[in-house]
Amino acid sequence: MAGNPNAVFLTDVQPTATSIGELAFTAYQRQQFQDVAYYEPFYLKEVYTTTPKSA
């Protein structure tokens, strides 16, 4: 994946609970809230569903 021109690797970001908590606290201080009642997930690839075949 390192050869993909669309890939971006951040060496100074650590995916830990502490770093995520810091991001959340910063957003809270800035009053940047999200309305989770209308949240829609963002999927990187299309989701396909099918109907199961009868046995």
C-alpha positions in Angstrom: 0.0 0.0 0.0 3.0 2.3 0.4 3.2 2.5 -3.4 -0.4 3.9 -3.8 -0.3 7.6 -4.7 -3.6 8.2 -2.8 -2.2 6.8 0.5 -1.1 9.2 3.1 0.8 8.0 6.2 1.0 10.2 9.2 4.0 9.4 11.4 3.2 11.9 14.2 -0.3 10.5 14.9 -0.8 7.7 17.5 -4.2 6.0 17.4 -4.6 5.7 21.2 -7.5 6.4 23.5 -5.5 9.3 24.9 -5.1 11.0 21.5 -8.7 10.4 20.6 -9.8 11.9 24.0 -7.6 15.0 23.3 -9.3 15.5 19.9 -12.8 15.0 21.5 -11.9 17.5 24.3 -10.7 20.1 21.9 -13.9 19.7 19.8 -15.9 20.0 23.1 -14.1 23.2 24.1 -14.9 24.7 20.6 -18.5 23.6 21.0 -18.2 21.5 17.8 -21.0 19.1 18.4 -22.5 16.5 16.0 -26.2 15.7 15.9 -26.0 11.9 16.1 -29.7 11.5 15.5 -29.0 12.3 11.8 -25.6 10.6 11.6 -24.9 8.6 8.4 -21.7 6.5 8.3 -19.2 7.2 5.6 -18.0 4.0 3.9 -15.0 4.1 1.6 -16.5 1.5 -0.7 -20.0 0.8 -1.8 -22.1 -1.5 0.3 -23.9 -4.2 -1.6 -26.6 -6.3 0.0 -28.3 -9.4 -1.6 -31.3 -11.5 -0.8 -30.4 -15.1 0.4 -31.2 -17.8 -2.1 -33.9 -20.3 -1.2 -32.5 -23.8 -0.3 
